[in-house]
């Protein structure tokens, strides 16, 4: 693996050698420059992963190099070094996206930790940029969301679409299994042919065979004419068998023969018909458990389970909840001629905090309920129907960083707010191994705010 490239722009030759000696055990490719112009030329030729930048340079202001890195969007984490740790300088450095800020003098351990974090940050940033450029989708087909779980689903569908291989979709009720089948069909070469959807749980048992394979006139009471089944209607296209585990065992055997041969007979008929069908099936049950219980044929399971797609529940999709809710809000507000444009911060947090046992279908119903019964620019917590109206509005972001809460039993136990704030910030910095930008992100503060507060505490 190539060693991270680190540029050190420091006019003091003694300090430059000291810093290089500190970093020698870290296996970096270190290149030192005494003048800002040299560092600038090197940045233009080959940006490093990390730039250690002294602001007091003999030929130019080091802040100009920082601005260049920021304006050009270079893949470089800049660590500013200065002997003048004023609040104004720190704020200016953070405004131009400096990764961290070191005030002279500092020891080798502090420098090594900072550079290590800066290199790791840049590596992760580069990976995320590559991922977003090649894989990150805010939606796909009929899906909405950019969570990692859904990105995996999108990749599988994209890869499976050109083939005829059977796709087996699993997931809780309301996760979008039919949307998945529709998306797969729309991006496949069969998109101009029919997508026939058959819900095996919604059709009476004595009629499901006829629904799949069709029947001839007189095959049973009420069969007054020949009728095409789903298999014939899906010829050249896709047959989606939803809730496949609800199918009776004797019909499962006929379905297995149909999948293996591509041929079938209508109920009451003797003619063998041949069709070209791509099979997609889905269930909200555990298919392996159904096989073990004897309710689903093992040979049919392995015939169907070629390309598995597991749709994650909404509670595991993070910020996707808000993206989906906002899409529904815009859609329903337009339909109902209401004025809603977004959720308030509190109501958005409530959406994120809820478990969503009914998944996307439940979220859709909740948003429609709100739009029908209320109006306004923002959705407020009071507008949520049960059980969402009992969900906690906020969860402290720093709760995982701070120590266990202290019970306050008397006025004497109450501490000044500045001290509580100081302890929270220092605990966050310690939990992030001294990485102030990372701690700031977790605390939902700007790094410049943390630098300003720490300098204020040091002066007290």
N, C-alpha and C positions, 0 to 999 in steps of 0.2 A: 504494500500500500504506500502511495506517495505521501511523504511528510508534509504537513500543512505549511504553506508559505507564509512567513511573517516578515513584514517590513518594520524596521525600527528607525524612526526619524528623530534624532536627538543630536543637538549640536555639541554637547559636552562629550568629548571622547572618553573621559574617565567613566561617566555614567553609562554611556553606551556599552562599554566593555563590561561594566558591572551587571547591567540588565541581561546581556548576552550570556554571561556566566550563570546568572540565576536560571536562565531558560535552557541551558545546555543539556540537562538531563531529560528534557521533554521531547527530544528528537524532532525539533522544528527545523525547517529550512529558513534560517534567519539571514536577512540582508539589511545591513545598517547603512544609513545615510546621514550626513551631517547637515546638509542644506535642503531646504524645502523644494528647490527646483529639481534636485536630483530625485527626491521622493516622488514629485509630480510626474517626471518623465518615466519613472519606473511604473507608476500606477497606470499611465497611458499604455505602456507596453504590455504589462502583465499584472492585473490586479491580484493582490494576495488574499488569503483567507482572513488575516488579521493585520491591522495597521496600528502599531504603537506610535502615537503621535504627540511629540512635545509641541506645545503652542508657542513657546518663545524660541524662534529660529532666527538666525542672523540675516537671512535674505528675504524673508517673507513671514507673514502671519500664519501660524500653523492652522488657524481656523479656516484659511482659504483652501487647504488640502481637504479638510473635513467637508467643506461645502462642495468641493469638486466630487468627492465620493458620493455624497448625497444626491447632488443634481444629476450625475451620470448614472445613478442607480447601480453602482458597482457592487459585485458580490463580495463585499469586504466589511468585516466588523471592525469598527474603529474604537480604540481605547485611547482616550485623551489623557496626556500626562502634563501636569503643570505644577509649578511651585506656588501658584496663586489660586487657592481654592475658593474663589469668591462665588457667591450665589449667581451673579450675572453670567459669569463664564460657564458655570455648570448648566444654567438654563439655556444659554446659547448653544452649547455643545449638544444637549439633548434635543433641542429644536432641529438640529441638523442630523438627527438619528445616530448620535454616538452610542456605542454599546455600553460603555462604562467610563468612569472618570476616576483617575488616580491622582491624589495630591501628594507631592513629594514632601518628606521622604516616605518610602514604603519598603517593606521587607520582601525578600525573595518569595516567600510563601504566598503573599498577597498577589504578587505579580504573576506567579505561575498559575494560581487559581483563576485569576481574571483572564489570562490568555487562553487557558484551557477551556473556560466557559465560552469565550468569544469564538474560538475555533469550532467548538461543538455547535454553537448557535448558528454559525454560518453554514456548517455542513447540513444541519437540519433544514435551514432556510432554503438551501439549494435543492435539497431533495423534495421539499414541498413545492418549490417552483416547477421542478421537472414533473412532479406528479400532477400539478394543476394544469400544466401545459398539455399533458398527454392524456390524463385520465379524469380530471375533476369535472364533473358535470352537475349543474344545478338542477337538472331534471333529465329524464330520458323517456321518450314515448309519452305515455300517459302518467308517468311517475313525476313527483315533485320531491326534491331533496338532494342534498350533496353530502350526506354523512358517509363515513367510510363503509358502513354496512351496505348502503345502497349502491355505492360505487362498485362494490364487488358484484352485486346483482346485475348492474348495467353491463359489466364486462362479460359476465357469463352469457347474458342474452345476446349481446353483440356477437360473441364468438359462435353461439349455437344457431343463430338465425339462418345462415346460409345452408345449413345441413337439413337432412330429413330426420335426424335423431329425435327420439321421443324425449320430451321434457317433463319432469315430475316436480310439480310445485307444492311445497309445504309451507305452512304458516298458520298462525292463529286466525280466527274469524275476524274479518275486517282489515286485514293487512294488504289487500289488493291483489289477490290471486287471479281474478278475472282480468284486471288491468294488466297484469304480467303476461297473460296469454294473448291479450289483444296487442300489446306492444311487440311481443315476439312475432306475431303474425304480420304486423304492419311493416316490420323491418326485414322480413324474409322475402325471398323470391316469389312466394305464394301470395303476396299482398293483394294482387288483382283478382284472386280467387276467393271463394267464401270462407269465412270463419264461422263455424257452426258451434254454438254453445249448448251443452246439454247438462243440466243439473241432475245428477243421479239421485239426489235426496228428495227432489221436488216432484218426481214422477211416480205414480202408483206402480207397485211391483209388477202387476199383471200387464202393464202397458209399456214398461221401459224397453223390452226387447223390440217391440214394434217401433218405438221412438228411435232406436238406434238403427235397426236394419230395415224398417218399413214392413208393409204387409200387402198381401194380395186380397182381392175382393173375396169375401166369404170366409176368410181365415178364422174369424171369431165373430161372435155376436156384435153387431155394430159396424163391422168392416164392410161397408157398402160399396167401396171402390178401392182400386189399387192406390197405395200411398208410399211415397218415397220416405225413407228414414234419414237420419242425420248422416249416416255413412255415405249415402248416394249424394246428398246435397253438398257434402264437403269435398267431393271429388276434385282433385287438383289443389285443394286448399288445406285448411287446418280443422281438425275435430278436437274440441276442448271438452273433456269429460270432467266436470267439476264434482267434488265430493265422491270420488271414485270408490272410496272404501265403503260407501253405502250400498254398493251393488251386490245383488244376490250371488251366491257361489256358483249356481248352475249357469247364470249368464256370464260370470267371469270366465268360465271355460270357453264359451262361444266367442267372447271378446278376444281371448288369447289366440284362438285360431284365426280370427279376423286380422289381428295385428301381425301374426306370423306369415300369413299367405296373401293378405290384401284382398281376400275374397269373402263373400257372405251370401246367405240366402235370406230372402224376405220371409217373414212369418207366414206359413201356409203355402209357400212357394217351393219350387224344385229347381229353378234356374239359378246357376252360380253366377254372381255378378262380381266384377273386378273394378276396384277403384284405386286411385293414388291419393292417399291421405297422410298428412303429418299429424301425429298424435301428441296432444298436450293434456295432461291430467293434473288434478289438484286435490288436496285433502287438508282439513284442519286437524286430523288425527295423526298419531304416530304410526306410520305404515308398518314399521317393524313390529310394534306391539300388536297390531291387527293380525299380522302374519302369525305370530306366536300364539295368539288366541284362537287361531283357526278361522277367522272371519274374512281373511284375504289370502288368495292363493299365492304361494311363494313363487311359483313359476311366472305368474302374471306380474308380480311385483318386480322381479328381476328383468322382465321383458320391458316394463315401463320405466324402470328407474335407471335410465341411461345417463341423462344429464339432470342432476338434482339442482333445484333452486329453492333455497330457504329464504322466505321473506321475513325480515326481522320485525318484531313488534314495535309499535310506535314509541314505547317507553325507552327503547334502546337506540333511538335515532337522533337524540340530542336536539339541536336547533332545527331539524327538519320539521318539528311540530309547529314552530312559528311560521316557517315558509308555507306549509300546507294550510294552516289556519288563515294566513293573510290572503292566500289565493281564494279560499272559500269565502272570506269576508268580502273581497272585491266582487266576486261573482254574485253572491246573494244580495249584496247592497244594490247592485245594478238591477237585479231581477225585481227586488222589492221597492225600488226607488227610494232607498235610504241614503244617509250621508256618511256612513262609516268609511274611514280611510285606513285605520290601524288600531292596534291594541295599546292601551296605556302601559307603561313599564311594569306596573303592579300586576295587571291582568296577563301580560306576557309571561311574567314569572310564574303565575298560577298555572298557566298552560304547561310550562316546563316542569313544574313540580308534580303534576298529576300523573297517575300511573297508566291511564288509558287502557282499561281492560277490553274495551270494544274497538280499540285501534282507530284507523282512519275513518271508518264508518261512524264511530261514536263522535269523533272530532267534527265531522261534517254535520251531524245532527245538532251538536252543541252550538256551532256557529250559526246554523240556520235558525235555531231557537232564539238566539240573541238578536239576530237581524230582524226577525219577524216581530218580536215583542218590544224592541227598543229602537231608539234612534239617537244619533249624535255623531260627532267627529271621531271620538275614540271609544273603544269598548272599555268599560270600567268594571272593576271586580264585582260591584253590586248587580251587574247585569247577568252574571253567570247563573245558570240553573243548577239545582242539586244534581250530583253531589259536589260539583266543582266549587260551589260557593263556600265550602268548608275547608278548602285547600289553603295552607299557609301562603301568605302573599310573598314573603321574602325569606331567603336563606342567606346568612352572612357568608360572603365569599371567603373571608379570612378565617372562618371557623375551623377549617382543617389544619390551619397553620398555628393558630394560637393554642395555648394550653387549656386545660379543662376550665370551665367557667367557675368563678369564685362566688360562693353564696354570700349575699350581703344581708346581714342580720341586724345591723344598726347603722346609724349615721356615721359612727366612727370608722366603719369599714369601707365607706365610700371614698374612692381615690380620685384625685384631680383628673379631668379628661385628658389633659396633655400627657400625663404619665401613662394612662391606659393606651393612648395613641402611640406613644413612644415604644412601649413594650410590644404592641402588636406589630409595628413596623420592624423593630429589631428582630423579633421572632421570625418574621417573614424572610428577612434578609439571611438570617442564619439557616433557615430551612432550605433556602435556595443557594447555599454554599457561597454567599457573598455576592450573588448576581442580582444587582439592584434592579435592572430592567425587568427581569423575570419576576422578582418580588412585587414590583410595581404593577405588573400585569395581573397578578393574582389578587392584589389588593384593590384593583380597579382605580389606580392612581397613575399620574404621569411620573416618570423617573425624576424629572426636575423638582416635583413637589417633595419627593423623599430627600433629595440632596439639600434642598432649602431647609427642610425641617431638621435634618441631622446637623447642619452647620449651625442652626439656631440653638440646638441643644448643647453643642460643644461650647458655644460662647457663653452659656449660662453658668 
